[in-house]
Amino acid sequence: MARRTSRPSRTARPHRHIDAGSPCPCGLPAVYGECCGRFHAGTAAAPTAEALMRSRFSAFAVEDEAYLLRTWHPDTRPSRVDFDPGMRWTALEILDTAEGSAFHSMGTVTFRAHYTHGGQAGDLHEQSRFVRHEGVWVYLDAVFAD
């Protein structure tokens, strides 16, 4: 969902504003502060691969680079996340999950992430792999399904 870049420096951008009482971007029927916001704030860790996927989608929606990098496996983590200023992530559909529970060390989540870019609607269909690293779920890599 992000482009990698090797540019060494940049101007810091603030997160897109979202209130703790706003609907969570991940699509679950909960407010941001009680859903993905607690993961972004670091007060809780995602308990499953699907929860991590949802929280990472929300992090893309609010442009929380620190969270995205923190939840990216060190072997595949880029040095930074390059957000496209014209991109707005609008909805997430979880299509399938395999493993990824508290009893697993690996899991996959197949999803469709909807967005608008320059006023045009689109979607990204992907299967992401997650692994436990140092006791917590992290994003490893992905295969684009379309």
C-alpha atoms as a printed R data frame, in Angstrom:
    type eleno elety resid chain resno       x       y      z
1   ATOM     1    CA   MET     A     1   0.000   0.000  0.000
2   ATOM     2    CA   ALA     A     2   2.992   2.304  0.080
3   ATOM     3    CA   ARG     A     3   5.857   3.193 -2.120
4   ATOM     4    CA   ARG     A     4   9.385   2.786 -0.865
5   ATOM     5    CA   THR     A     5  11.928   5.470 -1.450
6   ATOM     6    CA   SER     A     6  15.615   5.901 -0.815
7   ATOM     7    CA   ARG     A     7  15.542   9.675 -0.447
8   ATOM     8    CA   PRO     A     8  17.539  10.531  2.683
9   ATOM     9    CA   SER     A     9  15.555  13.445  4.070
10  ATOM    10    CA   ARG     A    10  12.164  15.086  3.916
11  ATOM    11    CA   THR     A    11   9.921  17.586  5.574
12  ATOM    12    CA   ALA     A    12   7.794  16.023  8.296
13  ATOM    13    CA   ARG     A    13   4.077  15.962  7.575
14  ATOM    14    CA   PRO     A    14   1.446  15.906 10.287
15  ATOM    15    CA   HIS     A    15  -1.014  13.011 10.440
16  ATOM    16    CA   ARG     A    16  -4.386  13.485  8.811
17  ATOM    17    CA   HIS     A    17  -6.682  14.564 11.585
18  ATOM    18    CA   ILE     A    18  -9.036  12.018 13.107
19  ATOM    19    CA   ASP     A    19 -10.679  12.247 16.527
20  ATOM    20    CA   ALA     A    20 -10.738   9.371 18.999
21  ATOM    21    CA   GLY     A    21 -14.552   9.464 18.730
22  ATOM    22    CA   SER     A    22 -14.612   9.279 14.920
23  ATOM    23    CA   PRO     A    23 -15.553   6.057 13.132
24  ATOM    24    CA   CYS     A    24 -12.467   3.895 12.715
25  ATOM    25    CA   PRO     A    25 -11.156   3.873  9.120
26  ATOM    26    CA   CYS     A    26 -10.721   0.070  9.288
27  ATOM    27    CA   GLY     A    27 -14.468  -0.435  8.908
28  ATOM    28    CA   LEU     A    28 -15.252  -2.165 12.191
29  ATOM    29    CA   PRO     A    29 -18.226  -0.740 14.113
30  ATOM    30    CA   ALA     A    30 -16.069   1.014 16.710
31  ATOM    31    CA   VAL     A    31 -14.648   4.474 17.239
32  ATOM    32    CA   TYR     A    32 -11.029   5.097 16.313
33  ATOM    33    CA   GLY     A    33  -9.813   5.559 19.905
34  ATOM    34    CA   GLU     A    34 -11.181   2.181 20.978
35  ATOM    35    CA   CYS     A    35 -10.208   0.387 17.780
36  ATOM    36    CA   CYS     A    36  -7.056   1.077 15.730
37  ATOM    37    CA   GLY     A    37  -6.193   4.289 17.580
38  ATOM    38    CA   ARG     A    38  -5.049   2.354 20.650
39  ATOM    39    CA   PHE     A    39  -2.628   0.362 18.490
40  ATOM    40    CA   HIS     A    40  -1.346   3.546 16.837
41  ATOM    41    CA   ALA     A    41  -0.854   5.147 20.256
42  ATOM    42    CA   GLY     A    42   1.120   2.122 21.450
43  ATOM    43    CA   THR     A    43  -1.193   1.337 24.371
44  ATOM    44    CA   ALA     A    44  -2.033  -2.086 22.921
45  ATOM    45    CA   ALA     A    45  -0.642  -4.483 20.317
46  ATOM    46    CA   ALA     A    46  -2.739  -6.034 17.558
47  ATOM    47    CA   PRO     A    47  -3.672  -9.536 18.806
48  ATOM    48    CA   THR     A    48  -4.109 -11.106 15.349
49  ATOM    49    CA   ALA     A    49  -2.810 -10.704 11.823
50  ATOM    50    CA   GLU     A    50  -6.211  -9.384 10.742
51  ATOM    51    CA   ALA     A    51  -6.228  -6.790 13.522
52  ATOM    52    CA   LEU     A    52  -2.757  -5.700 12.426
53  ATOM    53    CA   MET     A    53  -3.923  -5.473  8.812
54  ATOM    54    CA   ARG     A    54  -6.877  -3.315  9.835
55  ATOM    55    CA   SER     A    55  -4.677  -1.081 11.993
56  ATOM    56    CA   ARG     A    56  -2.149  -0.669  9.174
57  ATOM    57    CA   PHE     A    57  -4.919   0.296  6.738
58  ATOM    58    CA   SER     A    58  -6.057   2.893  9.282
59  ATOM    59    CA   ALA     A    59  -2.459   4.083  9.652
60  ATOM    60    CA   PHE     A    60  -2.294   4.627  5.884
61  ATOM    61    CA   ALA     A    61  -5.608   6.508  6.086
62  ATOM    62    CA   VAL     A    62  -4.295   8.864  8.788
63  ATOM    63    CA   GLU     A    63  -0.706   8.825  7.463
64  ATOM    64    CA   ASP     A    64   0.857   7.487 10.658
65  ATOM    65    CA   GLU     A    65   4.316   6.664  9.329
66  ATOM    66    CA   ALA     A    66   5.775   5.821 12.751
67  ATOM    67    CA   TYR     A    67   3.183   3.084 13.313
68  ATOM    68    CA   LEU     A    68   3.611   1.655  9.824
69  ATOM    69    CA   LEU     A    69   7.378   1.419 10.235
70  ATOM    70    CA   ARG     A    70   7.078   0.015 13.780
71  ATOM    71    CA   THR     A    71   4.798  -2.782 12.525
72  ATOM    72    CA   TRP     A    72   6.923  -3.657  9.462
73  ATOM    73    CA   HIS     A    73   9.326  -6.605  9.708
74  ATOM    74    CA   PRO     A    74  12.934  -5.316  9.910
75  ATOM    75    CA   ASP     A    75  14.001  -7.534  6.980
76  ATOM    76    CA   THR     A    76  11.537  -5.843  4.595
77  ATOM    77    CA   ARG     A    77  10.995  -2.435  6.238
78  ATOM    78    CA   PRO     A    78  11.743   0.618  4.091
79  ATOM    79    CA   SER     A    79  13.537   3.595  5.580
80  ATOM    80    CA   ARG     A    80  10.393   5.678  5.232
81  ATOM    81    CA   VAL     A    81   6.842   5.621  3.880
82  ATOM    82    CA   ASP     A    82   6.155   7.847  0.913
83  ATOM    83    CA   PHE     A    83   2.517   8.989  1.170
84  ATOM    84    CA   ASP     A    84   0.892  10.256 -2.006
85  ATOM    85    CA   PRO     A    85  -0.830  13.578 -1.177
86  ATOM    86    CA   GLY     A    86  -3.590  12.854 -3.722
87  ATOM    87    CA   MET     A    87  -4.452   9.438 -2.233
88  ATOM    88    CA   ARG     A    88  -7.334   8.951  0.224
89  ATOM    89    CA   TRP     A    89  -7.907   5.442  1.603
90  ATOM    90    CA   THR     A    90 -11.675   5.129  1.977
91  ATOM    91    CA   ALA     A    91 -12.691   1.552  2.887
92  ATOM    92    CA   LEU     A    92 -11.276  -1.866  3.684
93  ATOM    93    CA   GLU     A    93 -12.788  -5.246  2.835
94  ATOM    94    CA   ILE     A    94 -11.243  -8.333  4.421
95  ATOM    95    CA   LEU     A    95 -11.799 -11.135  1.908
96  ATOM    96    CA   ASP     A    96  -9.992 -14.023  3.599
97  ATOM    97    CA   THR     A    97  -7.670 -14.843  6.474
98  ATOM    98    CA   ALA     A    98  -5.496 -17.894  7.062
99  ATOM    99    CA   GLU     A    99  -3.912 -18.591 10.424
100 ATOM   100    CA   GLY     A   100  -2.760 -15.408 12.159
101 ATOM   101    CA   SER     A   101  -4.373 -16.021 15.545
102 ATOM   102    CA   ALA     A   102  -2.795 -16.032 18.996
103 ATOM   103    CA   PHE     A   103  -1.896 -19.690 18.357
104 ATOM   104    CA   HIS     A   104   0.063 -19.067 15.131
105 ATOM   105    CA   SER     A   105   3.427 -17.583 14.206
106 ATOM   106    CA   MET     A   106   2.411 -16.675 10.643
107 ATOM   107    CA   GLY     A   107  -0.776 -15.550  8.929
108 ATOM   108    CA   THR     A   108  -2.131 -14.145  5.700
109 ATOM   109    CA   VAL     A   109  -4.874 -11.627  5.070
110 ATOM   110    CA   THR     A   110  -6.416 -11.125  1.651
111 ATOM   111    CA   PHE     A   111  -8.150  -7.787  1.301
112 ATOM   112    CA   ARG     A   112  -9.388  -5.098 -1.022
113 ATOM   113    CA   ALA     A   113  -8.509  -1.539 -0.011
114 ATOM   114    CA   HIS     A   114 -10.594   1.170 -1.652
115 ATOM   115    CA   TYR     A   115  -9.254   4.642 -2.331
116 ATOM   116    CA   THR     A   116  -9.692   7.798 -4.321
117 ATOM   117    CA   HIS     A   117  -6.792   9.366 -6.149
118 ATOM   118    CA   GLY     A   118  -7.240  12.684 -7.846
119 ATOM   119    CA   GLY     A   119 -11.013  12.259 -7.577
120 ATOM   120    CA   GLN     A   120 -10.976   8.826 -9.253
121 ATOM   121    CA   ALA     A   121 -12.076   5.735 -7.305
122 ATOM   122    CA   GLY     A   122  -9.914   2.634 -7.305
123 ATOM   123    CA   ASP     A   123  -8.978  -0.370 -5.242
124 ATOM   124    CA   LEU     A   124  -5.972  -2.465 -4.320
125 ATOM   125    CA   HIS     A   125  -6.434  -6.253 -4.051
126 ATOM   126    CA   GLU     A   126  -3.625  -7.838 -2.067
127 ATOM   127    CA   GLN     A   127  -2.650 -10.827  0.042
128 ATOM   128    CA   SER     A   128  -0.385  -9.746  2.881
129 ATOM   129    CA   ARG     A   129   1.820 -12.012  4.987
130 ATOM   130    CA   PHE     A   130   2.317 -11.368  8.676
131 ATOM   131    CA   VAL     A   131   4.669 -13.022 11.155
132 ATOM   132    CA   ARG     A   132   5.377 -12.770 14.835
133 ATOM   133    CA   HIS     A   133   8.605 -10.922 15.508
134 ATOM   134    CA   GLU     A   134   9.809 -10.460 19.066
135 ATOM   135    CA   GLY     A   135   6.375 -11.507 20.305
136 ATOM   136    CA   VAL     A   136   4.214  -9.158 18.218
137 ATOM   137    CA   TRP     A   137   2.574  -9.342 14.816
138 ATOM   138    CA   VAL     A   138   4.373  -7.477 12.023
139 ATOM   139    CA   TYR     A   139   3.801  -7.076  8.294
140 ATOM   140    CA   LEU     A   140   6.293  -9.104  6.236
141 ATOM   141    CA   ASP     A   141   5.358  -8.726  2.568
142 ATOM   142    CA   ALA     A   142   2.535  -8.961  0.046
143 ATOM   143    CA   VAL     A   143   1.437 -10.329 -3.278
144 ATOM   144    CA   PHE     A   144  -0.858  -8.184 -5.400
145 ATOM   145    CA   ALA     A   145  -3.910 -10.248 -6.327
146 ATOM   146    CA   ASP     A   146  -4.968  -8.176 -9.370
